[in-house]
Amino acid sequence: MKGEILPPLTASVHVRRAGWRFGLRLWLPLFLFWLLLLPLVLLALPFLLAAALIFGVRFWGSIRAVLSLLAATRGTSIAVDRPGSRIFVNLQ
Protein backbone atom coordinates (compact mmCIF):
# COMPACT_ATOMS: atom_id res chain seq x y z
CA MET A 1 0.00 0.00 0.00
CA LYS A 2 1.10 3.49 -0.66
CA GLY A 3 1.59 5.80 2.27
CA GLU A 4 -0.86 8.31 0.80
CA ILE A 5 -3.85 5.99 1.14
CA LEU A 6 -3.34 4.96 4.75
CA PRO A 7 -5.50 6.47 7.51
CA PRO A 8 -3.73 8.15 10.43
CA LEU A 9 -1.94 5.55 12.52
CA THR A 10 -0.85 7.63 15.52
CA ALA A 11 -1.92 10.79 17.29
CA SER A 12 0.14 13.02 19.56
CA VAL A 13 -1.75 14.99 22.17
CA HIS A 14 -0.04 17.77 24.12
CA VAL A 15 -1.94 19.42 26.97
CA ARG A 16 -0.53 22.36 28.89
CA ARG A 17 -2.48 24.10 31.58
CA ALA A 18 -1.80 27.61 32.83
CA GLY A 19 0.70 27.56 35.65
CA TRP A 20 2.23 24.22 34.65
CA ARG A 21 5.90 24.22 33.88
CA PHE A 22 5.66 21.29 31.52
CA GLY A 23 2.79 19.94 29.51
CA LEU A 24 1.45 16.43 29.33
CA ARG A 25 2.31 14.61 26.11
CA LEU A 26 0.46 11.48 25.06
CA TRP A 27 1.08 9.23 22.09
CA LEU A 28 -2.08 7.43 21.04
CA PRO A 29 -1.81 4.39 18.75
CA LEU A 30 -4.74 4.80 16.38
CA PHE A 31 -3.82 1.64 14.47
CA LEU A 32 -5.19 -0.32 17.45
CA PHE A 33 -8.49 1.53 17.00
CA TRP A 34 -8.56 0.56 13.30
CA LEU A 35 -7.89 -3.08 14.23
CA LEU A 36 -10.79 -3.04 16.68
CA LEU A 37 -13.06 -1.40 14.12
CA LEU A 38 -12.23 -3.86 11.33
CA PRO A 39 -14.54 -6.73 12.45
CA LEU A 40 -17.45 -4.30 12.73
CA VAL A 41 -16.81 -3.02 9.23
CA LEU A 42 -16.66 -6.56 7.86
CA LEU A 43 -19.99 -7.36 9.52
CA ALA A 44 -21.54 -4.20 8.06
CA LEU A 45 -20.36 -4.79 4.46
CA PRO A 46 -23.31 -7.01 3.40
CA PHE A 47 -25.77 -4.40 4.69
CA LEU A 48 -23.89 -1.66 2.88
CA LEU A 49 -23.94 -3.72 -0.32
CA ALA A 50 -27.71 -4.23 0.01
CA ALA A 51 -28.22 -0.50 0.59
CA ALA A 52 -26.05 0.32 -2.42
CA LEU A 53 -28.12 -1.99 -4.61
CA ILE A 54 -31.42 -0.55 -3.35
CA PHE A 55 -30.42 3.09 -3.71
CA GLY A 56 -28.33 2.69 -6.86
CA VAL A 57 -25.04 3.86 -5.40
CA ARG A 58 -21.72 2.48 -6.66
CA PHE A 59 -20.53 0.23 -3.84
CA TRP A 60 -16.78 0.21 -4.54
CA GLY A 61 -16.79 3.89 -5.40
CA SER A 62 -18.33 4.76 -2.06
CA ILE A 63 -15.85 2.50 -0.19
CA ARG A 64 -12.99 4.20 -2.04
CA ALA A 65 -14.41 7.63 -1.15
CA VAL A 66 -14.58 6.79 2.56
CA LEU A 67 -11.01 5.47 2.55
CA SER A 68 -9.84 8.60 0.72
CA LEU A 69 -11.57 10.75 3.31
CA LEU A 70 -9.82 8.87 6.12
CA ALA A 71 -6.47 9.17 4.35
CA ALA A 72 -6.98 12.92 3.96
CA THR A 73 -6.95 13.33 7.73
CA ARG A 74 -3.25 12.38 7.93
CA GLY A 75 -1.10 15.36 8.82
CA THR A 76 -3.95 17.24 10.50
CA SER A 77 -2.93 19.56 13.32
CA ILE A 78 -5.48 20.92 15.76
CA ALA A 79 -4.62 23.64 18.26
CA VAL A 80 -7.04 24.88 20.93
CA ASP A 81 -5.89 27.88 22.92
CA ARG A 82 -8.01 28.85 25.90
CA PRO A 83 -7.14 31.25 28.71
CA GLY A 84 -6.56 28.35 31.12
CA SER A 85 -4.95 25.76 28.88
CA ARG A 86 -3.58 24.83 25.48
CA ILE A 87 -4.22 21.59 23.63
CA PHE A 88 -2.41 20.40 20.50
CA VAL A 89 -3.40 17.29 18.53
CA ASN A 90 -1.36 16.00 15.58
CA LEU A 91 -2.48 13.07 13.44
CA GLN A 92 0.33 11.18 11.71
Secondary structure, DSSP 8 states (H G I E B T S, - for coil): --GGGS---EEEEEEEETT-SS-EEEEEEHHHHHHHHHHHHHHHHHHHHHHHHHHT--HHHHHHHHHHHHHTTTT-EEEEE-SSEEEEEEE-
